[in-house]
Amino acid sequence: MIPISIKVSLDLVKSLYAKFIDWDAEMIDYETGIPSHATNTAISEDLGQVEYIMTDKTGTLTENRMIFRRCCISGVFYGNESGDALKDMKLLNAVAGGSPDVVQFLTVMAICNTVVPIKSKTGAISYKAQSQDEDALVNAAAQLHMVYANKNANILEIRFNGSVIKYEVLEILEFTSDRKRMSVVVKDCQTGKIVLLSKGADEAILPYAFVGQQTRTFIEAVEQYAQLGLRTLCLACRELREDEYQEWSLMFKEASSTLVDREWRIAEACQRLEHDFEVLGVTAIEDRLQDGVPETIETLRKAGINFWMLTGDKQNTAIQIALSCNFISPEPKGQLLLIDGKTEDEVCRSLERVLLTMRITSSEPKDVAFVVDGWALEIALKHYRKAFTELAILSRTAICCRVTPSQKAQLVELLKSCDYRTLAIGDGGNDVRMIQQADIGVGISGREGLQAARAADYSIGKFRFLKRLILVHGRYSYNRTAFLSQYSFYKSLVICFIQILCLWN
Ligand SMILES: [Mg+2]
């Protein structure tokens, strides 16, 4: 009754479904010319049954086109009136006057990075940066007349108000997601002073400020900028003594050349140097939402799909973005429940409280979302897995901030273990694990490179194409597969019946 040919027929049509996605003219990103592509041809009908979508924030929901907007330099806020610090007369005057605080701040902005300046034949300088944040900072510094002009071997050349300043790069302490900051050690070629320049997340810089420095205005600035949905970075520096540097340098070189536990030892060496900072200021960078993101999320949520946002960014920034792209309705219709705490007990209590509210409101048509940060999540997944799983099932929306790539993958695994069909969508190398873990992985081929798109089952150019991928291609594929299976079954039923009839007569 069930023909063997059904397998062949299904495989054939499934590869056709995948082709439909490749051919879809409405899923081509005309800005960049990137078409949508289905790498995995076997799971088209699964697209029509997605229950949970786990999405990255930067570059997936947002454009990943960073624009420098505001800054706070030693307690003074710039860019508040005009909304653009580069046009703020107060800052431009301070730059022209050569205020030492501002000059130091701009120096960190210009050289605390791994950017390479490229000079064209006409003399114009363009920058090649690994991350969009660094690109935005270097360009902003250049607009404020602190131009990172040249890099020759280890010598950096900066031009400021007509003078040329040279620095020798002694060491680069690269960014890691555990330390959440990066630093460079440079030597001023004129004065011979050795300085450590750092930039990083507020929690990786402000607690390490030297004893006696008032960091209250910086905390305020970070809060204020995050409320506006801006990405913040804190800039800091520390002067090093020659002997202190030499001693540390030996240790760092040794750590870099060991074969066992190298990453851990390098991190430890970095910690040795990165403390007692003199905090210089805070930068705020805008990353706009992509076109059509709020509509896409709203439509998919109406279709009964649950959304989770997993991001490495700050809590307030993540919440602002979530609000602006219809993840949750604003108060009073929507409600945000916070899971936080530093110790096991605190996390347990806050988890229970959230769970209780969630149980009560689950019968009401209210928009309830929970917000959890990386640290609390770590504890919840380790010690209170059962309670957290119940919460995950009850909640339609979740915002997880400050999560690491492996935690993203763990969350997908948690939902999968509850027999939900999950879809993970991301754009960068840090989303690859989550994409591979999920039933369906979608990669966005954006400015972060093609790592995610290569690892994924489907690659699309922009987030808004997800709507068409799921609601049109997914649904059609599902219906067509169901129809074809039934057709093959009944067809062979009829053929068998005819043969039995023939035998009878
Ligand atoms: Mg990303």
Residues whose N, C-alpha, C, O or C-beta is under 5 A from the ligand:
A	BS01	MG	D56 T58 G59 T60 D427 G428
